[in-house]
Amino acid sequence: MSTPNPGPGNGIGCLYGVGVGPGDPELLTLKALRIIQQAPVICSPQAEASGDSYALEIVREFLDPAKQETMRVTFPTDDAEGAAGVWRQAAQDIAQRLLKGQDVAFITEGDPMLYSTFAYILQGIATSHPEIPVEVVPGVSSVMAAAASAAVPLVTHGQRLAILPAVYGIDDLREAIANYDTIVLMKVNRTLLSALANLETLGLAGKGIYVRRASTTGERVVRQLTEEDLDYFSLLIIRK
Amino acid sequence: MSTPNPGPGNGIGCLYGVGVGPGDPELLTLKALRIIQQAPVICSPQAEASGDSYALEIVREFLDPAKQETMRVTFPTDDAEGAAGVWRQAAQDIAQRLLKGQDVAFITEGDPMLYSTFAYILQGIATSHPEIPVEVVPGVSSVMAAAASAAVPLVTHGQRLAILPAVYGIDDLREAIANYDTIVLMKVNRTLLSALANLETLGLAGKGIYVRRASTTGERVVRQLTEEDLDYFSLLIIRK
């Protein structure tokens, strides 16, 4: 509800960071749907390597190309050098539309505040144009969607949850497992196989649940993983 | 999309665990809305102490009391002794409707897999009636909603997130702060004040953002907390 710089009517558009959920279009919120249907400009991030925008695929059925412009922001896949410049430029391009009075909906799969590229746009706009109003619309995260698909609670009363990105060394896992009831490993890849070997070392064999593309037609929930199950849109839930 | 025991048509209703989001009714998903409007029985948890069902308040405008039955499940506020029996009985009451062929939507604020009472119902039904189909509909968690309200990203690429319940000893915080980029303390209360004192001890003064009732008319985002801001539906985000 609150915005850092609320205030329509000053001739400046509002930047919306809109979480469009984990993949199933029916997991959009009513608010996300309203905003992406009203915004004249839809901005969607896409990985340089693939050329696809997963967020855009999720909402495509709700957009009207005759009335809405789609801006694409291409970002380096590995988020390494060069990425900062890409995001600064993207923020400037988006700011141009906003300063002309157009609202811009920056769509992002899952939630805009959890491992989303929207964080970089938000920072860029806040730094260069603090007068631009921003509103963040939270979405269903892939973490919750994966737990729903697996029908496995992440945490209950009094328990602790750790969410780790793609760093699966045995020391990281050992620390997390010592202190947390549930660990979610995000965006697993080939290093996952060594993580699974680590689970056995740590006495947690069989405690991992791998969920690929939760809520989509490509969904798979498996306890015994093979290499062909690996997929960027996947995660591993470890319940002690 | 997947269900542990899929299969309508066997004369048994489906148990839906439906996340209804953090408070703003517009943060329901399209799927949650469809299911709570179709289900003949809505089951809502309510704390013994308050007598209110927050989840029910969120969705009330979407229900039709003439066509839908509302079942309330009252649970002990402190989740201590006696709670297990309450949940077992509630699961039996719900199972009765399901075995008669009625779908039941168990609604829960936020997400059903993150600190939700639905976990107890799920376990109870899975144990006593494994033949009953269950589908979990993920929702927007208060964690994401709070970050959205504060316009503060929780984590970006490569960062780690810890979510801790109401245990705020300095040792807990020290461990979390040593190993994680962002720590979310859930359902803060009077012990929060000592947590804030701990933040100063740990050199993190001013790094905490307190968000009360994110996405509702009672929302407040503050960096300097006073005792009257304290509220059960609130959390603290600590960004290093």
Interface residues (C-beta under 8 A of the other chain):
Chain A: M1 S2 T3 P4 G17 G19 G21 P22 D24 P25 E26 L27 L28 T29 L30 K31 L33 R34 D79 D111 P112 M113 L114 Y115 S116 F118 A119 Y120 L122 A126 V134 V136 V137 P138 G139 V140 S141 M144 A145 A147 A148 S149 A151 V152 P153 L154 V155 T156 H157 G158 Q159 R160 L161 A162 I163 L164 P165 A166 V167 E175 A176 N179 Y180 A214 S215 T216 T217 E219 V221
Chain B: M1 S2 T3 P4 G17 G19 G21 P22 D24 P25 E26 L27 L28 T29 L30 K31 L33 R34 D79 D111 P112 M113 L114 Y115 S116 F118 A119 Y120 L122 A126 V134 V136 V137 P138 G139 V140 S141 M144 A145 A147 A148 S149 A151 V152 P153 L154 V155 T156 H157 G158 Q159 R160 L161 A162 I163 L164 P165 A166 V167 E175 A176 N179 Y180 A214 S215 T216 T217 E219 V221
